[in-house]
């Protein structure tokens, strides 16, 4: 059986584009730049040997009550914002429910990476399996045959397998400590930015599709033409009906054929306007006013509810705080290897959930 050309045509391959939006590229460059520059200063000036400023110390209020509980602050604000902005822009089912699901997935990623849900977290397991414990020296007589209450000899008790036990016995645990601050702060910043931008894009698309508009909302390109002996004027635009002359505006027809003139005259009688469309300039066509794109203001120009406004304001403030703490972390804490892995894990979810867009 002969196959038709249509059957033989290969199916279009699904393509994905990484970080297609400009704000994503800017955000990635800025955040990676902060981490890289802070790490460079840390390594060159050996800031790890110096005492950090009060605001940068581990026991500071900013670290204990904000960074340590970073996803609690960000997650609470994001939950309210995702639900309220989703309901406003796309309805409860397509907007609020979808936002709630995205919030749950982002929270699950944070929990798996940083929290001990079932055993250690993933970053905790890396720290444990790559580490070892250095305990203080013990006199030889202490390593005799005396047994502890659990039946283990002193030598067996010194075979420490985790950092907590090592520290309780006065030892020092050395392992690859994935920077939890880099991971958490990058995760909070990037997810917050994406949810704010996502609500804006959805709302603009909804406005373009559903919002009733008037002539005043439409963006009309400038029009200049040479009128023929008999011309009609509609809304201040010159429309030729007979004996056309070569137009000076590239968007008008190459030749005002009778069909074009008849179309213009009919539009004038019906109170409609034909204008040059910038997208059709290469084909020199006239289009109906109804086909001209609508100028839609930015979503933040429209009033939002109290909860949505408050959650958005909190997210913007938190983004600034997290960016500051990210710079402090890069300057004073962790080795460059630990900050590198923390940064990679911190952007991993963002790239997979928001940055890889199907074309």
N, C-alpha and C positions, 0 to 999 in steps of 0.2 A: 504494500500500500504506500502510495506516495504521501510524504508529509508536506504540508503546506509551509510556506515561508514563516507564517506566524507561529506554527508549532515548533519550527526549528530554531526560532529566535531564543537565545538564552535569557533566562530570567534575570532581572536587574539585581545585582548584588547589593546587599544591605551594607551601607557604609556608615561609619561613625567618625565624628570629628571631636578631637580633644580640645577642651577649653575654647569653644567657638566665640564666646562673648568677650568683648574688650575689658569689661570690668573684672572678669575672672583672671585674665592675663595680668592686669594691673595689680589685683589683690595678691596673686601668687608672687609676682616680682617683689612687691613691697615686703611681704611677710618673710620670704626667703632672704631678702636683703637685710632685714633686721636681725635675723638669726645668724647669717653669715658674718655681718659686720661686728656684731657683739662677740661672736666666737673668736674672730680674728683679734680683736682688742684683748679678749680674755687670755688668749695664748701668747700674744706678744708681750703684754705688760704683766703677765702672771698675776692676774687679779684674784685667783683662787687663794693666794697666800696672804691677801689683804683682808681686813675686816670690811664687810659689806656695809653700806649705809643703813640707817635704822629702818627705812621703808623697805629695804631689800633683804633684811634678815629673816630667817625662817620663822622666828617667833613673833614677827610683827603682826599687827592686826590685819593689815592688808593681805598678808599671806595666809594667816590662819582662818580668817573669816570670809575671805573672798576667793582667793585662788584655790585653797583646799576644798572649798565648796563651790567651785566654779560652775560645774554643770547644774548644781542646784539653782543658782541664780539664773544662768542662761536658759536652762531647761524650763523653769517656771515661766519666764518671759516668753520663750518660744512657744510653749504650749498655748498660752493665751493668744499670742499673735497669730499663730498658724490657724487656730480655730476661727477667730473673729475675722481676720482678713480673708480666709478662705470662704467663709459664709458670705461676706460682702461681695467678693469678686466673682465667685462661681457657684454660690448656693451651698446648702448644708451637705448634700451628698457628694457633689463633685469637688467642692472646695474645702469645707471644714473636715469631712471624713478623710480626704486625701492628705490634708495637712496633719491630722492626728496620726495617720499611719507613718508619714515621714518622720514625725517627732519620735514615735516609738522606735523606729529603726535606728535613728541617730542615738537615742538613749541606750538601746541595746548594744550598739557598737562601743559606746563609752564604758558601759558596765563590763562587757567582756574583756576589754583591753585593760581596765584599771581597777576593777573591783573583784574581790574574792567571792565569787558566787558559788562555784563548786571547786573547792580547793583554791589555789592561787590564781590570780589573773594571768593573762598571757604575758604581760610585761613582767609580772612577778616571777613567773616560771623561767623567763629568760635570765633574770637576775639570780635565781637560785641555781639553775643548771650550769651557768657559766662562772659561778663563784666558788670561793674556798675561804676557810676560816683560819685566821692566824691568832692563836691563843697564847697567853703569857707562858713563859717557861715554868715547868713543874719539876720540883726536886725528884731525883730518881727514886727515893724511898716512897714517894706518893704513888708510884706506879707499881706497887706490889700486888699482893693477892687479895687485898681488902675489897669487899663487894659493896656496892650501893644497895639501896632499898629495892630497886627494880631488878637486881641481879646482875647489873652491868659493872664491869671493872672500871677503875678510873681511866684506863687507857681507852676503853670503848666509849666512855662518856665524852671523851675529847674528839671523837669522830663526828663533828657537827655537820649537819646537812642543810641548815637553813640559817638565814641572817639573824632572825630573832633569837634563836638559841645561842648563836655565836655571841651576840652582844650581851645576853644575860650572863654568860660565863666570862665576860670581860675581854672577849676577843674582838677582832676586826674582820668583817666580811668584805671580801674584794670580789666583785663581779661586774658584769656589764649591766649597769643600771640605766635602762632606757628612760630618757628624760620625760617623766610624767607631766611636768609643767609645759614643755614644748608640745607634747601630744594634746593635752587638755586645752591649752589656750588656743592653739591652731584650730582644733576641732570646734571650739565655741565660736571663734571669730568667723570662720568660713561658713559654717552652717547658718549663722545669723545673717551674714551678708546674702547668702543664697535665698533664704526665705523672704527677706525684704525685697530683693530683686524679682523673685518669682511672683510675688503678689502684684508688683508693678506691671510685669509683662502680661499676666493674666487679665488684669483690669483693663489695660490698654487694648488688648485683643477683644475683650468683651464690649468695650465702648465702640470700637470699629464695627463690630457686628450688630449690636443691638441698640445703641443709643440713637434716639431720634435727633436729627440735625436739621438746621435751617441753612439757607444760602450763606448767611454770615459766617458759618462754621467752616466753609469750604475755602481751600486755598486755590485761588485762580492765578495762573501764570499771566504775565503781562502780554497784551495783545496789541499789535500794530499792523495795519493792513491798508492797502490802497483801495478805496471804495470805487465801485463802478458807477455808471450813470444812475442806476436805480439801486438804492441800498436801503436796508432796514436797520434800525437801531434798536437794540433790546438791552436794557440794563446798562446802557453806556457802551456796549460792544458793537462794533460795526460788522454787519453781516451782508455779504454781497449776494444779490439775487440774479443779476444779469450782467452781461458784458464784463466779466471779471478781468482784473489786471494781475500781473505777477505779484504775489504776496511778498512782503518784506519779513514776515515772521516765519521761521522755519517750521513751525507746527501746523501751518495751514496746508491745504492740498497743493500739490504741484500745479495742477490745472483745475480751476474751478469748473468741473464738468457740470452739465445740466443736472445730473443726479445730486451733486453736492449743493448746487444752488437751490434745487427744489427742496432738499432736506433742510437747508437753512431757512427758506421761506416758510415751510411747514412748522418748523420749530418756533419761528417768530409769531405765527398765528396762534400757536398753542401756549404762548407765554414761556417757552423753554429757551435755553441758551446753549449754543454750540460753541465750544472753545477749544483751542489746541491743547492736547495732552502731551506733557513733557515725555512720558513713556512711549508715545507714538510718534515722536518727532522724526525718527529715522524712516517711518513709513508715510510721513506727511498726512496724517489723518485728523479729522474732526471728530470729537466725542461729545456725548451728552453730558450735561452738568451733573446728572445723577451718578456718573461713573467716576467723578473726580474724588480722590481720597479725602477723607475727613480729617481735619486737624483736631487731634484729641489732646487735651491738656494732660499733664503728668498726674498720676493717681493721687499723689500727695496734695494736689490742688483741690481735691474734693474732700468734704468733711467726713471724718471717721468717727466711730463710736468712742466713748470714753475709755473702755478697756483696750481697744486696739491702739488708740493714741498713746495711752500710758505704757503699754507693753513695747511699742515701737520706740518710745523715748528711752525706756530702760535698756533696750537692746543696743541703742546707739551709744549710751553712756558706758555700758559694759564692754563694747568693742574697744573704746578708748582705753579703759582700765586694763583689759586683757593685753592690748598691744603694748602698753607700758610695762606690764609684768613680764611679757615675752622678752622685751629688751633687757630687763633686769636679769632674767634667767640666763640669757645668752652671755651677759657680761660677767656674772659672778659664780655660776654653778655648772657642774657637770663637765666632763671632758667633751672634746669635739665629736668623738665617736658616739657618745651617748646622746648628744644633741642632734646628731645626724639621724640616728634611728628614731628618736622621738619625733623629729620633724617628718620623716617619711611616714610613720604610722599616723601622725596627725593629719596629713593631707590625703591619706589613702581613701578614707571614706568619702571625702569631698569629691575626689576625682571619680570614684566609682558611681556615686549617687547623683552628682550634678554636672561633672565636668566632661563626661563622655556622652555626647548628644548624637542621637540617631538622625541621619539625613534622609 
